Amino acid sequence: MTVDRDTTAESERDAAPVAAGVPSADDTRRTDEAAATSTVSTVTVVAYAVAGAAVLGWFLFGWLVLQQGFVDSLGESAGAAFALLLVVSIVGTVRRGRRR
């Protein structure tokens, strides 16, 4: 077992402590950028809710209407959910690439 002071370099131990809660100018810029990009629009939330309901509906349709069995229906709906996540990821990557 190692102790932090054993693995910390001398220069790191002797450095002056940074005041807690006092962001530097660089930290403020990052916080503003993170706040600007972390907002999610209402349309996005509604689209995710509709996609989730569709996956749940697909599971229930396969299980109760087609009587495939619980595990088969769960696997099929999980595959559909992962396919939707892949599409969302690709669209997000393309949109982010156009912004820069």
VENRAPE-V324229 format. One record per residue. N is the residue number from 1. RES is the residue in one small letter. SS is DSSP state (H for helix, E for strand, C for the rest). PSI is psi as a letter, one per 20 degrees, with the letter a starting at -180 (NA if undefined). Layout:
BEGIN
n = (N/N)
res = (RES/RES)
ss = (SS/SS)
psi = (PSI/PSI)
END
This chain:
BEGIN
n = (1/2/3/4/5/6/7/8/9/10/11/12/13/14/15/16/17/18/19/20/21/22/23/24/25/26/27/28/29/30/31/32/33/34/35/36/37/38/39/40/41/42/43/44/45/46/47/48/49/50/51/52/53/54/55/56/57/58/59/60/61/62/63/64/65/66/67/68/69/70/71/72/73/74/75/76/77/78/79/80/81/82/83/84/85/86/87/88/89/90/91/92/93/94/95/96/97/98/99/100)
res = (m/t/v/d/r/d/t/t/a/e/s/e/r/d/a/a/p/v/a/a/g/v/p/s/a/d/d/t/r/r/t/d/e/a/a/a/t/s/t/v/s/t/v/t/v/v/a/y/a/v/a/g/a/a/v/l/g/w/f/l/f/g/w/l/v/l/q/q/g/f/v/d/s/l/g/e/s/a/g/a/a/f/a/l/l/l/v/v/s/i/v/g/t/v/r/r/g/r/r/r)
ss = (C/C/C/H/H/H/H/C/C/H/H/H/H/H/C/C/C/C/C/C/C/C/C/C/H/H/H/H/H/H/H/H/H/H/H/H/H/C/C/C/C/H/H/H/H/H/H/H/H/H/H/H/H/H/H/H/H/H/H/H/H/H/H/H/H/C/C/C/C/H/H/H/H/H/H/H/H/H/H/H/H/H/H/H/H/H/H/H/H/H/H/H/H/H/H/H/H/H/H/C)
psi = (p/q/q/h/h/h/i/p/q/g/h/h/h/i/q/p/q/p/p/p/j/n/q/r/h/h/h/g/g/h/g/g/g/h/h/h/i/i/p/p/q/h/h/g/g/g/g/h/g/g/g/g/h/g/g/g/h/g/g/h/g/h/g/h/g/i/l/h/q/g/g/g/h/g/g/g/h/h/g/h/g/h/g/g/h/g/g/g/g/g/g/h/g/g/g/h/h/h/h/NA)
END
